[in-house]
Amino acid sequence: MSQLLTNHLIQKVSANADLEVLNAQWEMDKRLISNALKSVPLNFPHFSLHDHSHSNTILQQIERFLGIDRINQLTAIDTWLILEAAYLHDIGMVIPFETLKTEWPKAEFQEFISTIANDNGNEFQNFAQYILNPVNSPILSSEVWPLEMRKAVTIFISEYFRRSHAENSRKIIQDPIATIQLQSPRNGLIPERLFSI
């Protein structure tokens, strides 16, 4: 794993103690976000790996794109923003079970399932129809119907939330504790406008 950006942040902070809060926030967030991203495969098992290794790959590609000369021109805040963005860009794919329980019965989610149930070309049409009306479903005749249903429910959840994961990421970044119980410290030492960026 390349460390050019991380080392650059450390170098900038060592030259100005007032910036230490940026490195402290980054070190805390790197651990917390890495841990939170471990839950992404629960609802997106058919997606490529979206854990900290994915974020590190993004950082490596940014470092290759920028090169050492451009990295050296970055301010501490620029560097911090790049590091945080690389780790937070998929945080919207972290979906707590409580969120699933809240969203599933809502009209928008049920309409999403209804659309699949009425789509003759959709491979999950039968499962959507079963969810909407489980009585006398032909799916029940299969010995492995619970496993097939689990697969379908996972697909419904992932497809529904994938569409809004950028917006979900924004909400989590603005209030990590209230949204996904991510205990990222927001103590006012880093201006809120930087989190908004």
MDTraj code that builds the backbone (N, CA, C; nanometers):
import mdtraj as md
import numpy as np

residues = "MET SER GLN LEU LEU THR ASN HIS LEU ILE GLN LYS VAL SER ALA ASN ALA ASP LEU GLU VAL LEU ASN ALA GLN TRP GLU MET ASP LYS ARG LEU ILE SER ASN ALA LEU LYS SER VAL PRO LEU ASN PHE PRO HIS PHE SER LEU HIS ASP HIS SER HIS SER ASN THR ILE LEU GLN GLN ILE GLU ARG PHE LEU GLY ILE ASP ARG ILE ASN GLN LEU THR ALA ILE ASP THR TRP LEU ILE LEU GLU ALA ALA TYR LEU HIS ASP ILE GLY MET VAL ILE PRO PHE GLU THR LEU LYS THR GLU TRP PRO LYS ALA GLU PHE GLN GLU PHE ILE SER THR ILE ALA ASN ASP ASN GLY ASN GLU PHE GLN ASN PHE ALA GLN TYR ILE LEU ASN PRO VAL ASN SER PRO ILE LEU SER SER GLU VAL TRP PRO LEU GLU MET ARG LYS ALA VAL THR ILE PHE ILE SER GLU TYR PHE ARG ARG SER HIS ALA GLU ASN SER ARG LYS ILE ILE GLN ASP PRO ILE ALA THR ILE GLN LEU GLN SER PRO ARG ASN GLY LEU ILE PRO GLU ARG LEU PHE SER ILE".split()
xyz = np.array([
    [0.0843, -0.1185, 0.0000],
    [0.0000, 0.0000, 0.0000],
    [0.0884, 0.1243, 0.0000],
    [0.0620, 0.2129, -0.0937],
    [0.1367, 0.3379, -0.1010],
    [0.0911, 0.4307, 0.0115],
    [0.1827, 0.5094, 0.0601],
    [0.1544, 0.5981, 0.1728],
    [0.1889, 0.7432, 0.1418],
    [0.2010, 0.7784, 0.0143],
    [0.2454, 0.9129, -0.0204],
    [0.1548, 1.0204, 0.0390],
    [0.0244, 1.0054, 0.0243],
    [-0.0683, 1.1067, 0.0751],
    [-0.0693, 1.1103, 0.2278],
    [-0.0701, 0.9935, 0.2889],
    [-0.0671, 0.9882, 0.4352],
    [0.0607, 1.0509, 0.4885],
    [0.1739, 1.0166, 0.4278],
    [0.3015, 1.0738, 0.4712],
    [0.3049, 1.2247, 0.4479],
    [0.2442, 1.2691, 0.3383],
    [0.2406, 1.4121, 0.3106],
    [0.1601, 1.4856, 0.4186],
    [0.0466, 1.4276, 0.4581],
    [-0.0326, 1.4885, 0.5648],
    [0.0487, 1.4961, 0.6935],
    [0.1160, 1.3884, 0.7278],
    [0.1993, 1.3867, 0.8491],
    [0.3073, 1.4938, 0.8413],
    [0.3691, 1.5080, 0.7244],
    [0.4734, 1.6095, 0.7062],
    [0.4175, 1.7505, 0.7260],
    [0.3002, 1.7769, 0.6674],
    [0.2386, 1.9087, 0.6810],
    [0.2018, 1.9379, 0.8264],
    [0.1500, 1.8367, 0.8943],
    [0.1093, 1.8522, 1.0347],
    [0.2310, 1.8751, 1.1236],
    [0.3400, 1.8056, 1.0942],
    [0.4599, 1.8228, 1.1776],
    [0.5183, 1.9629, 1.1645],
    [0.4887, 2.0291, 1.0514],
    [0.5377, 2.1658, 1.0313],
    [0.4462, 2.2704, 1.0947],
    [0.3252, 2.2293, 1.1325],
    [0.2296, 2.3238, 1.1906],
    [0.1389, 2.2481, 1.2878],
    [0.1653, 2.2614, 1.4136],
    [0.0918, 2.1870, 1.5166],
    [-0.0573, 2.2188, 1.5168],
    [-0.0969, 2.3350, 1.4649],
    [-0.2394, 2.3695, 1.4591],
    [-0.3170, 2.2742, 1.3662],
    [-0.2449, 2.2051, 1.2789],
    [-0.3084, 2.1146, 1.1829],
    [-0.3184, 1.9706, 1.2345],
    [-0.2671, 1.9451, 1.3532],
    [-0.2678, 1.8090, 1.4081],
    [-0.4082, 1.7490, 1.4118],
    [-0.5077, 1.8341, 1.4283],
    [-0.6453, 1.7855, 1.4342],
    [-0.6843, 1.7128, 1.3048],
    [-0.6292, 1.7560, 1.1922],
    [-0.6588, 1.6882, 1.0644],
    [-0.6066, 1.5452, 1.0651],
    [-0.4838, 1.5281, 1.1094],
    [-0.4277, 1.3930, 1.1133],
    [-0.4990, 1.3066, 1.2168],
    [-0.5328, 1.3658, 1.3315],
    [-0.6050, 1.2898, 1.4346],
    [-0.7405, 1.2435, 1.3826],
    [-0.8125, 1.3321, 1.3139],
    [-0.9428, 1.2959, 1.2570],
    [-0.9251, 1.1865, 1.1523],
    [-0.8234, 1.2020, 1.0665],
    [-0.8000, 1.1027, 0.9618],
    [-0.7680, 0.9661, 1.0216],
    [-0.6786, 0.9613, 1.1199],
    [-0.6422, 0.8329, 1.1801],
    [-0.7633, 0.7652, 1.2448],
    [-0.8460, 0.8426, 1.3122],
    [-0.9667, 0.7871, 1.3742],
    [-1.0647, 0.7400, 1.2662],
    [-1.0899, 0.8256, 1.1681],
    [-1.1857, 0.7896, 1.0623],
    [-1.1387, 0.6696, 0.9818],
    [-1.0096, 0.6613, 0.9531],
    [-0.9589, 0.5475, 0.8764],
    [-0.9957, 0.4163, 0.9453],
    [-0.9795, 0.4114, 1.0762],
    [-1.0128, 0.2890, 1.1507],
    [-1.1641, 0.2656, 1.1559],
    [-1.2379, 0.3727, 1.1889],
    [-1.3833, 0.3592, 1.2026],
    [-1.4505, 0.3249, 1.0694],
    [-1.4098, 0.3932, 0.9642],
    [-1.4710, 0.3708, 0.8329],
    [-1.4346, 0.2322, 0.7809],
    [-1.3083, 0.1918, 0.8002],
    [-1.2673, 0.0567, 0.7592],
    [-1.3547, -0.0488, 0.8257],
    [-1.3808, -0.0297, 0.9533],
    [-1.4644, -0.1239, 1.0261],
    [-1.6085, -0.1221, 0.9741],
    [-1.6625, -0.0034, 0.9498],
    [-1.8000, 0.0080, 0.9000],
    [-1.8143, -0.0559, 0.7618],
    [-1.7154, -0.0372, 0.6762],
    [-1.7231, -0.0900, 0.5397],
    [-1.7234, -0.2428, 0.5354],
    [-1.6835, -0.3061, 0.6450],
    [-1.6869, -0.4530, 0.6495],
    [-1.8284, -0.5069, 0.6338],
    [-1.9294, -0.4241, 0.6640],
    [-2.0678, -0.4716, 0.6545],
    [-2.1258, -0.4596, 0.5136],
    [-2.0567, -0.3947, 0.4222],
    [-2.1100, -0.3763, 0.2865],
    [-2.1460, -0.5094, 0.2197],
    [-2.0623, -0.6143, 0.2289],
    [-2.0981, -0.7402, 0.1625],
    [-2.2281, -0.8052, 0.2120],
    [-2.2762, -0.7664, 0.3296],
    [-2.4020, -0.8235, 0.3779],
    [-2.5172, -0.7925, 0.2827],
    [-2.5212, -0.6711, 0.2310],
    [-2.6299, -0.6297, 0.1430],
    [-2.5876, -0.6172, -0.0025],
    [-2.4581, -0.6288, -0.0290],
    [-2.4062, -0.6186, -0.1655],
    [-2.3060, -0.7318, -0.1922],
    [-2.3450, -0.8577, -0.1687],
    [-2.2476, -0.9673, -0.1814],
    [-2.2020, -0.9914, -0.3250],
    [-2.2790, -0.9489, -0.4212],
    [-2.2468, -0.9711, -0.5616],
    [-2.1683, -0.8544, -0.6225],
    [-2.1346, -0.7546, -0.5421],
    [-2.0539, -0.6415, -0.5863],
    [-1.9062, -0.6733, -0.5617],
    [-1.8189, -0.5992, -0.6283],
    [-1.6767, -0.6132, -0.5987],
    [-1.6534, -0.5685, -0.4540],
    [-1.5395, -0.6056, -0.4010],
    [-1.5078, -0.5753, -0.2624],
    [-1.5046, -0.4241, -0.2404],
    [-1.5831, -0.3762, -0.1443],
    [-1.5917, -0.2331, -0.1141],
    [-1.5484, -0.2058, 0.0295],
    [-1.4382, -0.2661, 0.0688],
    [-1.3876, -0.2432, 0.2029],
    [-1.2690, -0.1474, 0.1973],
    [-1.1880, -0.1435, 0.3025],
    [-1.0740, -0.0508, 0.3069],
    [-0.9730, -0.0779, 0.1959],
    [-0.9631, -0.2031, 0.1487],
    [-0.8679, -0.2318, 0.0408],
    [-0.9086, -0.1592, -0.0873],
    [-1.0385, -0.1465, -0.1103],
    [-1.0895, -0.0709, -0.2250],
    [-1.0517, 0.0767, -0.2089],
    [-1.0679, 0.1292, -0.0905],
    [-1.0309, 0.2686, -0.0637],
    [-0.8814, 0.2900, -0.0813],
    [-0.8014, 0.1947, -0.0362],
    [-0.6564, 0.2060, -0.0521],
    [-0.6160, 0.2016, -0.1997],
    [-0.6849, 0.1197, -0.2769],
    [-0.6582, 0.1148, -0.4207],
    [-0.6876, 0.2495, -0.4853],
    [-0.7955, 0.3112, -0.4440],
    [-0.8294, 0.4445, -0.4960],
    [-0.7191, 0.5436, -0.4601],
    [-0.6720, 0.5399, -0.3369],
    [-0.5637, 0.6303, -0.2960],
    [-0.4372, 0.6061, -0.3783],
    [-0.4057, 0.4804, -0.4039],
    [-0.2880, 0.4491, -0.4857],
    [-0.3021, 0.5071, -0.6263],
    [-0.4218, 0.4950, -0.6832],
    [-0.4428, 0.5478, -0.8183],
    [-0.4362, 0.7007, -0.8191],
    [-0.4883, 0.7641, -0.7153],
    [-0.4788, 0.9102, -0.7045],
    [-0.3315, 0.9509, -0.6939],
    [-0.2561, 0.8786, -0.6127],
    [-0.1131, 0.9088, -0.5984],
    [-0.0392, 0.8931, -0.7311],
    [-0.0717, 0.7892, -0.8064],
    [-0.0086, 0.7691, -0.9378],
    [-0.0468, 0.8807, -1.0343],
    [-0.1727, 0.9192, -1.0291],
    [-0.2205, 1.0253, -1.1176],
    [-0.1532, 1.1587, -1.0847],
    [-0.1486, 1.1921, -0.9561],
    [-0.0910, 1.3203, -0.9155],
    [0.0608, 1.3223, -0.9286],
    [0.1252, 1.2157, -0.8862],
    [0.2716, 1.2135, -0.8827],
    [0.3229, 1.2911, -0.7619],
    [0.4474, 1.2639, -0.7275],
    [0.5039, 1.3206, -0.6051],
    [0.5148, 1.4729, -0.6109],
    [0.5430, 1.5284, -0.7279],
    [0.5568, 1.6753, -0.7368],
    [0.4251, 1.7457, -0.7063],
    [0.3161, 1.6957, -0.7613],
    [0.1854, 1.7580, -0.7338],
    [0.1415, 1.7322, -0.5903],
    [0.1682, 1.6131, -0.5399],
    [0.1330, 1.5830, -0.4006],
    [0.2035, 1.6812, -0.3083],
    [0.3277, 1.7107, -0.3360],
    [0.4042, 1.8041, -0.2518],
    [0.3468, 1.9454, -0.2550],
    [0.2665, 1.9769, -0.3556],
    [0.2047, 2.1092, -0.3648],
    [0.0715, 2.1170, -0.2889],
    [0.0192, 2.0035, -0.2462],
    [-0.1079, 2.0015, -0.1750],
    [-0.0937, 2.0619, -0.0358],
    [-0.1987, 2.1301, 0.0063],
    [-0.2038, 2.1764, 0.1448],
    [-0.2444, 2.0594, 0.2339],
    [-0.2344, 2.0784, 0.3630],
    [-0.2776, 1.9750, 0.4573],
    [-0.4278, 1.9481, 0.4413],
    [-0.5036, 2.0547, 0.4217],
    [-0.6496, 2.0376, 0.4061],
    [-0.6811, 1.9632, 0.2780],
    [-0.6137, 1.9980, 0.1664],
    [-0.6350, 1.9254, 0.0401],
    [-0.6082, 1.7762, 0.0588],
    [-0.4981, 1.7468, 0.1236],
    [-0.4574, 1.6074, 0.1441],
    [-0.5584, 1.5347, 0.2327],
    [-0.5995, 1.5997, 0.3389],
    [-0.6997, 1.5405, 0.4289],
    [-0.8292, 1.5121, 0.3545],
    [-0.8729, 1.6059, 0.2707],
    [-0.9962, 1.5867, 0.1945],
    [-0.9860, 1.4670, 0.1004],
    [-0.8726, 1.4514, 0.0355],
    [-0.8538, 1.3371, -0.0550],
    [-0.8592, 1.2058, 0.0234],
    [-0.7891, 1.2003, 0.1360],
    [-0.7868, 1.0782, 0.2174],
    [-0.9274, 1.0429, 0.2664],
    [-0.9958, 1.1412, 0.3208],
    [-1.1313, 1.1170, 0.3724],
    [-1.2263, 1.0756, 0.2599],
    [-1.2179, 1.1435, 0.1459],
    [-1.3077, 1.1124, 0.0342],
    [-1.2868, 0.9701, -0.0168],
    [-1.1626, 0.9271, -0.0223],
    [-1.1341, 0.7915, -0.0700],
    [-1.1979, 0.6859, 0.0202],
    [-1.1991, 0.7125, 0.1489],
    [-1.2575, 0.6160, 0.2422],
    [-1.4092, 0.6312, 0.2551],
    [-1.4589, 0.7522, 0.2391],
    [-1.6022, 0.7768, 0.2614],
    [-1.6894, 0.7622, 0.1365],
    [-1.6311, 0.7475, 0.0201],
    [-1.7126, 0.7532, -0.1011],
    [-1.8178, 0.6423, -0.1093],
    [-1.7949, 0.5284, -0.0474],
    [-1.8934, 0.4196, -0.0499],
    [-1.9593, 0.3962, 0.0851],
    [-1.9448, 0.4889, 0.1775],
    [-2.0030, 0.4693, 0.3109],
    [-2.1558, 0.4595, 0.3030],
    [-2.2141, 0.5117, 0.1966],
    [-2.3593, 0.5020, 0.1771],
    [-2.4071, 0.3602, 0.1514],
    [-2.3135, 0.2687, 0.1273],
    [-2.3494, 0.1278, 0.1093],
    [-2.3574, 0.0542, 0.2433],
    [-2.3265, 0.1239, 0.3506],
    [-2.3436, 0.0676, 0.4855],
    [-2.4890, 0.0927, 0.5247],
    [-2.5650, -0.0153, 0.5348],
    [-2.7083, -0.0024, 0.5624],
    [-2.7405, -0.0782, 0.6903],
    [-2.7596, -0.0061, 0.7980],
    [-2.7938, -0.0739, 0.9239],
    [-2.9274, -0.1479, 0.9132],
    [-2.9394, -0.2553, 0.9888],
    [-3.0625, -0.3350, 0.9864],
    [-3.1842, -0.2501, 1.0228],
    [-3.1659, -0.1580, 1.1155],
    [-3.2778, -0.0700, 1.1543],
    [-3.3254, 0.0135, 1.0356],
    [-3.2341, 0.0549, 0.9501],
    [-3.2711, 0.1297, 0.8304],
    [-3.3522, 0.0405, 0.7365],
    [-3.3103, -0.0836, 0.7212],
    [-3.3851, -0.1777, 0.6368],
    [-3.5267, -0.1966, 0.6900],
    [-3.5385, -0.2112, 0.8217],
    [-3.6713, -0.2298, 0.8817],
    [-3.7588, -0.1063, 0.8625],
    [-3.6977, 0.0110, 0.8604],
    [-3.7735, 0.1345, 0.8423],
    [-3.8140, 0.1530, 0.6961],
    [-3.7228, 0.1233, 0.6055],
    [-3.7465, 0.1493, 0.4630],
    [-3.8340, 0.0440, 0.3952],
    [-3.8221, -0.0821, 0.4344],
    [-3.8945, -0.1909, 0.3661],
    [-4.0448, -0.1645, 0.3548],
    [-4.1132, -0.1258, 0.4612],
    [-4.2590, -0.1071, 0.4494],
    [-4.3010, 0.0234, 0.3807],
    [-4.2089, 0.1135, 0.3540],
    [-4.2456, 0.2415, 0.2935],
    [-4.2981, 0.2223, 0.1515],
    [-4.3846, 0.3135, 0.1111],
    [-4.4485, 0.3050, -0.0208],
    [-4.3460, 0.3013, -0.1337],
    [-4.2411, 0.3789, -0.1237],
    [-4.1413, 0.3830, -0.2316],
    [-4.0732, 0.2474, -0.2509],
    [-4.0381, 0.1822, -0.1402],
    [-3.9738, 0.0515, -0.1505],
    [-4.0726, -0.0527, -0.2029],
    [-4.1946, -0.0480, -0.1544],
    [-4.2958, -0.1434, -0.2008],
    [-4.3274, -0.1233, -0.3493],
    [-4.3250, 0.0012, -0.3946],
    [-4.3439, 0.0304, -0.5372],
    [-4.2284, -0.0265, -0.6195],
    [-4.1093, -0.0183, -0.5655],
    [-3.9916, -0.0755, -0.6304],
    [-4.0107, -0.2265, -0.6492],
    [-4.0573, -0.2951, -0.5458],
    [-4.0823, -0.4395, -0.5555],
    [-4.1959, -0.4669, -0.6541],
    [-4.2985, -0.3842, -0.6506],
    [-4.4112, -0.4009, -0.7449],
    [-4.3657, -0.3883, -0.8892],
    [-4.2753, -0.2963, -0.9142],
    [-4.2221, -0.2794, -1.0496],
    [-4.1534, -0.4069, -1.0957],
    [-4.0756, -0.4681, -1.0077],
    [-4.0096, -0.5949, -1.0417],
    [-4.1136, -0.7045, -1.0612],
    [-4.2153, -0.7062, -0.9763],
    [-4.3204, -0.8085, -0.9865],
    [-4.3951, -0.8010, -1.1194],
    [-4.4022, -0.6840, -1.1788],
    [-4.4743, -0.6658, -1.3047],
    [-4.3824, -0.6655, -1.4265],
    [-4.2549, -0.6905, -1.4057],
    [-4.1573, -0.6908, -1.5149],
    [-4.1343, -0.8343, -1.5613],
    [-4.1960, -0.8708, -1.6722],
    [-4.1874, -1.0084, -1.7221],
    [-4.0454, -1.0522, -1.7550],
    [-3.9558, -0.9601, -1.7815],
    [-3.8188, -0.9958, -1.8145],
    [-3.7263, -1.0030, -1.6944],
    [-3.7765, -0.9722, -1.5770],
    [-3.6907, -0.9676, -1.4594],
    [-3.6789, -1.1059, -1.3965],
    [-3.5533, -1.1481, -1.3730],
    [-3.5308, -1.2817, -1.3168],
    [-3.5865, -1.2973, -1.1750],
    [-3.6156, -1.1855, -1.1086],
    [-3.6675, -1.1907, -0.9723],
    [-3.8173, -1.1609, -0.9657],
    [-3.8827, -1.1636, -1.0793],
    [-4.0256, -1.1349, -1.0839],
    [-4.1048, -1.2266, -0.9912],
    [-4.0773, -1.3577, -0.9967],
    [-4.1527, -1.4526, -0.9134],
    [-4.1324, -1.4252, -0.7645],
    [-4.0116, -1.3873, -0.7268],
    [-3.9842, -1.3593, -0.5868],
    [-4.0533, -1.2307, -0.5419],
    [-4.0537, -1.1326, -0.6287],
    [-4.1238, -1.0084, -0.5964],
    [-4.2733, -1.0359, -0.5812],
    [-4.3282, -1.1180, -0.6694],
    [-4.4700, -1.1532, -0.6587],
    [-4.4975, -1.2291, -0.5292],
    [-4.4041, -1.3172, -0.4915],
    [-4.4206, -1.3911, -0.3670],
    [-4.4193, -1.2969, -0.2466],
    [-4.3263, -1.2021, -0.2473],
    [-4.3178, -1.1082, -0.1355],
    [-4.4469, -1.0283, -0.1237],
    [-4.5014, -0.9874, -0.2373],
    [-4.6241, -0.9081, -0.2350],
    [-4.7473, -0.9919, -0.2019],
    [-4.7442, -1.1214, -0.2387],
    [-4.8586, -1.2086, -0.2138],
    [-4.8086, -1.3519, -0.1966],
    [-4.7683, -1.3903, -0.0752],
    [-4.7059, -1.5207, -0.0542],
    [-4.7995, -1.6415, -0.0611],
    [-4.9275, -1.6206, -0.0574],
    [-5.0205, -1.7332, -0.0567],
    [-5.0205, -1.8026, -0.1931],
    [-5.0092, -1.9356, -0.1908],
    [-5.0152, -2.0195, -0.3107],
    [-4.9075, -1.9874, -0.4137],
    [-4.7933, -1.9462, -0.3720],
    [-4.6847, -1.9157, -0.4652],
    [-4.6175, -2.0439, -0.5128],
    [-4.5873, -2.0547, -0.6428],
    [-4.5157, -2.1725, -0.6924],
    [-4.3734, -2.1827, -0.6375],
    [-4.3206, -2.0755, -0.5869],
    [-4.1861, -2.0779, -0.5305],
    [-4.1793, -2.1735, -0.4128],
    [-4.2888, -2.1850, -0.3397],
    [-4.2899, -2.2701, -0.2205],
    [-4.2694, -2.4175, -0.2526],
    [-4.2851, -2.4571, -0.3782],
    [-4.2677, -2.5976, -0.4141],
    [-4.1212, -2.6383, -0.4224],
    [-4.0309, -2.5437, -0.4265],
    [-3.8876, -2.5734, -0.4309],
    [-3.8365, -2.6049, -0.2909],
    [-3.7476, -2.7038, -0.2816],
    [-3.6900, -2.7392, -0.1521],
    [-3.5973, -2.6302, -0.0991],
    [-3.5419, -2.5517, -0.1870],
    [-3.4454, -2.4491, -0.1456],
    [-3.5045, -2.3090, -0.1589],
    [-3.6367, -2.2989, -0.1543],
    [-3.6992, -2.1679, -0.1723],
    [-3.6507, -2.0632, -0.0711],
    [-3.6212, -2.1015, 0.0558],
    [-3.5721, -1.9976, 0.1474],
    [-3.4391, -1.9361, 0.1004],
    [-3.3529, -2.0195, 0.0445],
    [-3.2254, -1.9682, -0.0046],
    [-3.2447, -1.8797, -0.1274],
    [-3.3321, -1.9212, -0.2149],
    [-3.3618, -1.8401, -0.3328],
    [-3.4268, -1.7074, -0.2911],
    [-3.5134, -1.7152, -0.1914],
    [-3.5787, -1.5936, -0.1423],
    [-3.4762, -1.5000, -0.0786],
    [-3.3859, -1.5577, -0.0017],
    [-3.2799, -1.4764, 0.0598],
    [-3.1999, -1.4040, -0.0474],
    [-3.1667, -1.4743, -0.1530],
    [-3.0930, -1.4144, -0.2643],
    [-3.1734, -1.2997, -0.3254],
    [-3.3015, -1.3231, -0.3474],
    [-3.3865, -1.2204, -0.4083],
    [-3.3995, -1.0979, -0.3180],
    [-3.4213, -1.1201, -0.1891],
    [-3.4340, -1.0077, -0.0951],
    [-3.3049, -0.9266, -0.0944],
    [-3.1914, -0.9945, -0.0964],
    [-3.0626, -0.9250, -0.1010],
    [-3.0517, -0.8412, -0.2280],
    [-3.0946, -0.8975, -0.3397],
    [-3.0924, -0.8233, -0.4665],
    [-3.1845, -0.7018, -0.4571],
    [-3.3049, -0.7188, -0.4025],
    [-3.3984, -0.6060, -0.3893],
    [-3.3346, -0.4946, -0.3059],
    [-3.2757, -0.5325, -0.1936],
    [-3.2141, -0.4341, -0.1041],
    [-3.0978, -0.3640, -0.1743],
    [-3.0098, -0.4430, -0.2358],
    [-2.8917, -0.3818, -0.2980],
    [-2.9303, -0.2914, -0.4140],
    [-3.0225, -0.3326, -0.4975],
    [-3.0631, -0.2496, -0.6110],
    [-3.1334, -0.1224, -0.5646],
    [-3.2152, -0.1344, -0.4636],
    [-3.2876, -0.0176, -0.4133],
    [-3.1917, 0.0849, -0.3516],
    [-3.1015, 0.0384, -0.2671],
    [-3.0122, 0.1303, -0.1963],
    [-2.8936, 0.1748, -0.2814],
    [-2.8566, 0.0965, -0.3826],
    [-2.7465, 0.1367, -0.4702],
    [-2.7774, 0.2692, -0.5380],
    [-2.9020, 0.2878, -0.5765],
    [-2.9422, 0.4089, -0.6481],
    [-2.9221, 0.5345, -0.5638],
    [-2.9279, 0.5205, -0.4335],
    [-2.9187, 0.6384, -0.3467],
    [-2.7938, 0.6373, -0.2584],
    [-2.6954, 0.5541, -0.2922],
    [-2.5817, 0.5439, -0.2003],
    [-2.4977, 0.6710, -0.1961],
    [-2.4968, 0.7500, -0.3020],
    [-2.4234, 0.8776, -0.2965],
    [-2.4916, 0.9741, -0.1986],
    [-2.6232, 0.9807, -0.2064],
    [-2.6983, 1.0662, -0.1133],
    [-2.6862, 1.0136, 0.0291],
    [-2.6897, 0.8804, 0.0439],
    [-2.6717, 0.8213, 0.1768],
    [-2.5329, 0.8527, 0.2319],
    [-2.4323, 0.8507, 0.1441],
    [-2.2966, 0.8865, 0.1869],
    [-2.2947, 1.0294, 0.2399],
    [-2.3591, 1.1195, 0.1688],
    [-2.3635, 1.2598, 0.2124],
    [-2.4258, 1.2711, 0.3514],
    [-2.5365, 1.2022, 0.3732],
    [-2.6036, 1.2083, 0.5032],
    [-2.5152, 1.1520, 0.6146],
    [-2.4459, 1.0443, 0.5839],
    [-2.3593, 0.9824, 0.6846],
    [-2.2424, 1.0743, 0.7171],
    [-2.1849, 1.1361, 0.6150],
    [-2.0729, 1.2279, 0.6381],
    [-2.1180, 1.3456, 0.7235],
    [-2.2373, 1.3944, 0.6985],
    [-2.2873, 1.5080, 0.7761],
    [-2.3191, 1.4711, 0.9202],
    [-2.3681, 1.3488, 0.9413],
    [-2.4017, 1.3080, 1.0778],
    [-2.3775, 1.1578, 1.0936],
    [-2.2513, 1.1184, 1.1098],
    [-2.2189, 0.9758, 1.1139],
    [-2.2783, 0.9004, 1.2327],
    [-2.2970, 0.9685, 1.3432],
    [-2.3493, 0.9005, 1.4615],
    [-2.4980, 0.8705, 1.4456],
    [-2.5755, 0.9681, 1.4022],
    [-2.7203, 0.9494, 1.3906],
    [-2.7577, 0.8525, 1.2782],
    [-2.6789, 0.8478, 1.1728],
    [-2.7171, 0.7664, 1.0573],
    [-2.6769, 0.6202, 1.0699],
    [-2.5501, 0.5950, 1.1029],
    [-2.5040, 0.4556, 1.1113],
    [-2.4277, 0.4261, 1.2405],
    [-2.4428, 0.5136, 1.3394],
    [-2.3744, 0.4973, 1.4677],
    [-2.2226, 0.4890, 1.4521],
    [-2.1697, 0.5620, 1.3543],
    [-2.0254, 0.5724, 1.3352],
    [-1.9753, 0.6816, 1.4287],
    [-1.8978, 0.6442, 1.5261],
    [-1.8575, 0.7365, 1.6327],
    [-1.7421, 0.8277, 1.5924],
    [-1.7484, 0.8804, 1.4719],
    [-1.6460, 0.9723, 1.4241],
    [-1.6574, 1.1036, 1.5005],
    [-1.5476, 1.1452, 1.5663],
    [-1.5560, 1.2658, 1.6491],
    [-1.5725, 1.3920, 1.5646],
    [-1.6734, 1.4659, 1.5930],
    [-1.6960, 1.5966, 1.5303],
    [-1.7052, 1.6970, 1.6439],
    [-1.5927, 1.7573, 1.6766],
    [-1.5870, 1.8422, 1.7948],
    [-1.5758, 1.9905, 1.7614],
    [-1.5934, 2.0269, 1.6360],
    [-1.5880, 2.1668, 1.5974],
    [-1.4481, 2.2184, 1.5684],
    [-1.3458, 2.1364, 1.5919],
    [-1.2095, 2.1811, 1.5633],
    [-1.1814, 2.1838, 1.4130],
    [-1.2496, 2.0976, 1.3403],
    [-1.2452, 2.1021, 1.1941],
    [-1.3762, 2.1649, 1.1488],
    [-1.3686, 2.2736, 1.0734],
    [-1.4925, 2.3418, 1.0324],
    [-1.5892, 2.2479, 0.9581],
    [-1.7163, 2.2633, 0.9863],
    [-1.8193, 2.1792, 0.9250],
    [-1.8175, 2.1891, 0.7721],
    [-1.7774, 2.3044, 0.7217],
    [-1.7732, 2.3231, 0.5757],
    [-1.6773, 2.2234, 0.5091],
    [-1.5729, 2.1830, 0.5814],
    [-1.4799, 2.0849, 0.5230],
    [-1.5452, 1.9473, 0.5128],
    [-1.6260, 1.9107, 0.6098],
    [-1.7002, 1.7850, 0.5993],
    [-1.8022, 1.7929, 0.4862],
    [-1.8595, 1.9100, 0.4662],
    [-1.9551, 1.9272, 0.3568],
    [-1.8883, 1.9122, 0.2212],
    [-1.7648, 1.9608, 0.2099],
    [-1.6909, 1.9455, 0.0841],
    [-1.6699, 1.7990, 0.0559],
])
top = md.Topology()
chain = top.add_chain()
for i, resn in enumerate(residues, 1):
    res = top.add_residue(resn, chain, resSeq=i)
    for name in ("N", "CA", "C"):
        top.add_atom(name, md.element.get_by_symbol(name[0]), res)
traj = md.Trajectory(xyz[None], top)
